[in-house]
Amino acid sequence: MARIAVIGAGVGAMAAAARLAVAGHEVEVHERSDTYGGSLGQYRRDGFAFDTGPGLLTLPAVPRDLFLKTGRAALEDRVGLTETDPAVRHLFADGIRADLPHTSRAQVAAALDEALGGGAGQRWGAFLNRARDTWDRARRPLLEETLWPNWQVLADREPYPAEPWRRPLRRERRATTLAEIGAWELRDPRLAALLGHYALAAGLDPRTAPAGAAVLPYLEQTFGLWSVCGGLRSLAAALHERCLERKVRFVFGSEVTAIRTREGRAAGLVTADGTRVDADHVVAGVPPAVLDALLGAPVRAAGEVQAQREGGTTASRLLVLLALDGARPPGTVHRTVVHSRAPEAEAAHVFGGAPGVAADPTLTVDRPDDPGLVPDPAHEAVTVRLTVAPGTEPAEADLDRITARAEAAVPGLAGRLRWRHTVTPADIARATGAQGGAVPAPALPAGGGGLLHPANSTRVPGLFTVGGWSHPGGGLPHAGMSGALVAGLIVEGPEFTGST
């Protein structure tokens, strides 16, 4: 039995802790805040409750596997999951509306044909078939296996099988970015906006995101979106409870100030109150800059793949939480995307690091049908999410503009508004430790490795990284996968690859 010290109580860290405890190890989690969950926070006021992280669950197979491998009670025994159908309503800049069904690519294509006409659904369906090939090629090395030692192969390899674009008397070209897919393969500004939204929501620049990011819409439209009863915070609570059942010890309000080493190997922690914690292995669920500061030296050797930068091209999130008088109307769609009328200008604003909110931002508006999130049936809780540059501090005029635009998804919003509350990048920075409130994007191949994340093992024996800033990157499912990979590396040793 080994002693494992875990830094942080985010989803990836708790996933690793639960798996390691089941394997017979003694696990202690040190969390600087007074609660667990990391990005899966919740804001409560006057009987209203709002998730401050993602609002819907993707790839539910990941938490299902975690609960299956760590105890008798299955995931659905602990939390209620409901498919959202339609999965998403899209309101395009020209006023056209498209309701995309749940987990049926054929029905999605049919819905787009009906809404947009002109063979739009057929082109989107053909694109999703190519995205499926991309998923089949990239799934194992990017999600299920530890990062390859020769990761440069992934950096240079584009798994998306782009269609040739031929023009008279000009050389054949193939798309290498999402923007090029939109222009050359989809050939409809609304389909291009639909595709670009997936990149933007993941914190990627649609203009430069590699074509392999086609897996993002594929995952949603193949495996669906799921709401969690009580909000995604309930999932974090269930995972915390599973850790306690497996005898994981949590120390809240325990800020780690240093990682101890002995003879070049990780040997434990030092906390802000001077406590020295001995450990055989250390698992760190913190951003790279924080990890370097704790170790007192760069964790990654020169030439290793680096995490996406905290700032610069990495984006953050802004949430506007709306408490409304009046009941949620029957038949209301859970999620609506209100598309920007100027998506390229929005991308230039966000990924150019411009302060403030873009003039015409894309909004994701969630209206959950969950009695546990409102004081009574005569009220509604609505969350508006948008991608912004790290460090953005919205002005009151920005919030007024966002609220007004959200009325496209919530008719009559202005007359129902009781109060609003914002969650800014600064709030995210305080919760996660990421500079400027940056939110890591999922790992993707190609792009010169700029969207790969560092391996879960480090140059310091006994020190491992977990969560969104390490392989396989950001996003709730990816965090759970990172926990499984770290547990495998500790239990089975450095020869573990994750392959089955």
N, C-alpha and C positions, 0 to 999 in steps of 0.2 A: 504494500500500500504506500503510495506516494502522497506527499503534502502538496496541494495545488493552491497557489494564491492567485486570485482573479481580480483584475483592476476594472471596475465598472460593472454595472448591473443592467446593461442593455440586453436586447434580445439575443444577439450573438454570444455574449458572455454567459448569459443564463443557459442558453442551449448547450454550450460546451460544459458548463458546470454540472448540469443534470446528467449528461452522458458520462462524464468522468466519475461522478458519484456512483452511478449504476455499475461502473467498472470496478468499484471498490476503493476509489481514492478518497482521501480526506480533502474536501474542497471548502475554501473560505473566500467569500466575495467581499471586496472593499469598495464601497460606493460613496463618493464625496457628498452626494445629495441625501435627502431624507427618504428617498423612495427608489423603486426599481423601474425598469422599462425603457430608459434612455429616451429615444424619440417617440415612444408610445406613451406620451403624456395625455393628460385630460384637464381641461379647464372647467370648473364648476362655479355656478353662481345662480342664486335665486331658483334653484331647482332645475336649471338647464345644465347640460353636460355636452362638451365638445371634444372630440379627439384633436390633439395638437400635432399629430403625426399624419401618416396616411389614413385615409378615411375608409378604404376598402381593402380586402385581402385578395392577393393573387397567388396562384400556385398553392392551394391549400394542402396539397400532398406533402409539402415540406413540414409544416407543423404536425400534420397527422403522423408522419414517420417519426418525428421527435417524441410525440406522446406514446406511440406504439413501442419505441425502443427503451423508454424510461419508466414504464409503469403499466399497471393493469387498466386503468381508466383511459379510454380513448379520448381524442380531442373533443368530439361531439358530446361526450359525457360531461365535459367541463364548460364548454361554451356553445352557444347556439349559432349555427351558420345558415345563412339564407342566400341563395343565388339572386342576384339582381337581374331582373328581366323586364324591360330591355336593359342591357348592360349599361349603355350610355346613350343619351340624346345629344346630338351635335347640332348646334345652331351656327350656320355658316354666315360669313360676312354679307352675303347677298340676300339673307333672310330665309334661305331654304333650311328646312329641318329634316334630320334623318335620325330615326330611332334604330340603333343597332342591336340585334337580338343577342341572347346569351348563348355562348359556346356552339355556334353553328355558322361556319364560314360560308356555307351556301346561302343561308338565310341573310347573313350580312350583305353578301353580294346582291341578293334580290332586293333588300331594303335600299341599297345605294342606287340600284338601277331605277327603282320606283321614285326615289327622291331626286336624283340628279339626272337620270336619263342618259342618252348618248353612249350607252355601253360602259358607263362608269363602273357598274357592279362587276361586269365581266373583267375589266382591267384590274380592279381591286382584287378579285378572286384569283386571277393569274399571278398577281403580285404576292398574295398570301401563299400560293403554292411554292413560289420561289423562297419565301420567308420560311416555309416549313423545311425546305432543304437546308437552309441556313441553320435552323435550329438543330436539325439532325446532325449536322457537321460540327457545330460549336458546343452543343450541350455538355458533353462529357469533359472536354478540356477546360471549359470555362466555369462549370458549375459543380461537377461531380468528382473531379480529380484535383489533387494538389497542383499548384502551378508548376508547369514543366520547367526543369532546369534550363532547357534551351528555349526559353519563353520568346526569344526573338522570332522564332518560327510563327508564333501566334501574332506577333506584331506586324509581320509582313504578309500574312495570309488573310485574304478576304474571302470568307466562305459564301458570300451572297452570289448566286449565279445570275449575274446581270444579263438582261436581254440586249442584243446589239441594237444600236441606234444608227440607222443609215440615212444619209442625206445625199442627194444627187451631187456627184463630182467631189464628194468630201469623204475623208477617211472615216471608217466605222468607229464608233465610240461606245463605251460601256460605262454605266453608272458606278461611281465609287463612293458617293455620298448619298444621304437621304434626299437632299435637294435635287440631285441629278436624277434619282429615281422618280421623284415627283414630276420633274420637267420632261423626262424622256420616256418613261414607262407609263406613268399614270395619266399625264397629259390633261389634267383638269386642276385648276387652282384650288378647288374645294377638296379634291382628293389629296393634293399636295399639302394643304393645311391640315387635313386629318392625319396624314403621316407625320408631319412636322410636330403636331401636338404631342405625340408619344415621346419624341425626343425631348421637347421642351419640358414636359412633365417629369422626365427622368433627370433633368438638369443638364441636358446636352444641347449644343447649338445645332439646330436642324440644318444649317448651311454647311456644316463641316463634319457632322456625325458620320462615321463610316457606314457603308451600305449594310453591314451586318447588324446595325441597329434595327433592321426590319424585323428582328425577333420580338421586339417590344409589342407591336400590334398583334403579332401572331400569338403571343402568350395570352393576351387578354381575350382575343376572339376565339381561342381554342379551349383554354382552361377556365375562362370566365372571371367575373368579379363577384366577391362574396362579402356580404355585410356580416358583422359580428354583433350579436345581441349585447347591448350595453356599450358598444363601441370597441375599437381595437384595444383600448386599455384593458378590457376584460381578458383579452388573449394574454397580455403581459401578466395580469394577475394570476391566470391559470398556470402560466409557466413558472412564476415565482412560487406558487403553491406546490407544483411538481418538484421544484428544487428542494423545498422544505421537507417534502415527503421522503426525498432521497438523502436527507440529513446534510444538505448544503447549509453552511453557516453564512449569514449575511451580517456585515458590519456597516450600518448606514452612518452618514456624517463622518466618514473616515476618508480623508483626502490623502492619497498617496503622494509623497513628495520625492521619492527616490526608489529605484530598483537596485537592490544589492546584488553584487556579484562576488564570487569566490573562485579564484584560479580560472578566471575567464568564463565562468558559468553562472547563470542566474541562480541566486541563492535566497531571494526573499524580497521584502519590501520594507520601507520606512514610511510611517505616516506622519501627518502634521503635528501630532502630539508627542512625537518622538518614539512611538512604539516600533520595535523591530520585529518583523514577522519572518520567520524562517519558512522556506519552501524548497521543494525539489524541482518544481516547475512554476513559472509565472506566465499567466495568460493575460494579455493586455487588450482591453477593448476601448482604446483611445486613439485619437488622430495621430498621424506620424510626428508632427512637431511636438506634441505633448509627450509622446513616447521617447523621442530623442532627449528632451529635457529631463525626463525621469531617469534615463540611463546616464546622462551626462556626456553622451557621445552619439554620433549618428548610428542608428540601428542598422541601416542598410549600407553595405559596402559599395564602393564606387562601381558603376556598371550594372548594378542590379536594377530591376524594374522599379520605378518609383510610383507612388500613389498619385492620383490626380491632385493637382495643386489646390491647396485651401485658399481660394480666392482666384483672381484671374478668370480663367475659362470655367471654373466650377461655380455653379449657381447656388442660390439659397431659396428659401420659401417665405412668403408672406401669407398669413391667414387672417381673414376677417370673419369673426364669429358674430352671428346675427341672432338675437333672441326676438321672436316674433309673437305678437298676439294673434289669436285665431288659429283654428285647427289646420293641420296639413290636409289639403283637399284629397279626396279619394282618387286613386289612379295616378298620383303624382310620381314622376320618374325620380329615382334615387339620385342619379348623377347626370348633370348637364354640362357640356362644354360650350362656352360662348367664345367663338373664334374671333381673333383679332382681324380688323380690317386692313392691317398693315403688318403681316407676320415678319417680313424681313426687317422692317424698322424695329419691331419689338426685339428680335434676336440680336440686332446690332446694339440696341440699348442695354439689354441684359448682359450679353457676353462681351461687350466692350467695357464693362465695369462702370457704366454710368450710374450716378447716384439717383435715388428716387425711383418712381414707378413709370414704366413706359406709358406713352400717351394713350395707347389703345391695347391694353394687355389681354391675353387669352385668360379666361377665367374657368376654373373647374368648380362647379356649384353642387354641393351635396345636401340633399334633403332626406335624411334617413327616416324610415317609418319604424321608430323604436320608442315605445312609451317610457323606457328607462332613461331617455335623454331629455325629457321635458317634465315640467312640474305637474302637468295634467293634460288631457286631450285637447284643451282649448288653446294650446300654444305649440309652436314649432321651433326647432333648432336648425339653423342653416349655417353651413360652413363654406366660405369662398376661399379657394386656394389659387395662388399665382406664383410663377417663377420670377425671381428678382435677382439682382446682383448681390453678392455678399456685402454685408454692412449697410444695406438699404434701410433708411429710416423714413417711413412714409409721412408726408405732411397731411394735415387734416383735409386739404383739398383733394389729395390722392384718394383718401378713404371715401370721401363723398362721391368721387367719380367711379370708384370700384362698386360702391353700393348701388349707384344709379344704373351701372351696366348690368349688375346682377339681376335687375328687375326683368331682364329678358328671360331669365330662367325662373323667376319667382314673380309672377304678375301681381301687382298690388303691393309690392314690398314696402314702398315708402309709407303707405298708410298703416302698415302693421308693425313697423319697427319699434320695439321697446327699448333696446339698447344694443350696442355693438362693442366688441372687444377685439384687439389686434394681437397677434403673435408675430413678432418681428424677427429678422435674422439675429438681432442682439439677444432675444429670448432663446433662440435655438443655440446660440453660442454658449450661453450660460448653462443650458441643459446638457450639451454634448461636449463642450470644450473645443469645438472646431472654430478656427479663426474666421470671424465675420459671419458665423452661422452657416458656413458652407455645408452643403449636403452632398455626399458622394454619390456618383452615378454608378450603375451596374457595370461590371467589366465587359468589354467588347474586344474582339480581335481587330486586326489591321490598324490603320491610323498611326503606324510607327510605334505602337505600344503605349500611346498616350492615354488610352482608356483601359489599360490593364492595371491591376493593383498588386502591391508587393505580396510575396508568398507568405503563408501563415507561419512558417518557420523563419528564424532570423539568423544573423551571423553569430549571435550569442547563444550557445547551447542552453537549452532549458527555457528559453524565452520565446513565446509564441504570440501572434497577433490574431485578433478575432474582430468581427464586426465589419461595418461598411467601408472602412478605410483600408482593409486588407482583402486579399482574394476570398471570394469572387466579386467583391464590390458592394455597392449600395443597394438598398431595397430590402424590405422585410424578408422575403424568401431567401435572398442571398445571405442575409445575416444568419438565418438558421442553418444554411449550408456551411457557412464558415465555422460554426460551432461544431458540426459533425466532422469537418476536416481536422480541426485542432484536436478534438478528442481522439481521432484515429492516430494522429501523429504522436500523441503522448502515450496512448495505450499500446500501439503496435510498433512504434519507433519510426525512425526516419525513412525506412523502406516503404512505409504506408503511402499509397498513391490515391486511395479512394475508389479505385476501379473495382467493379464487381464482375 
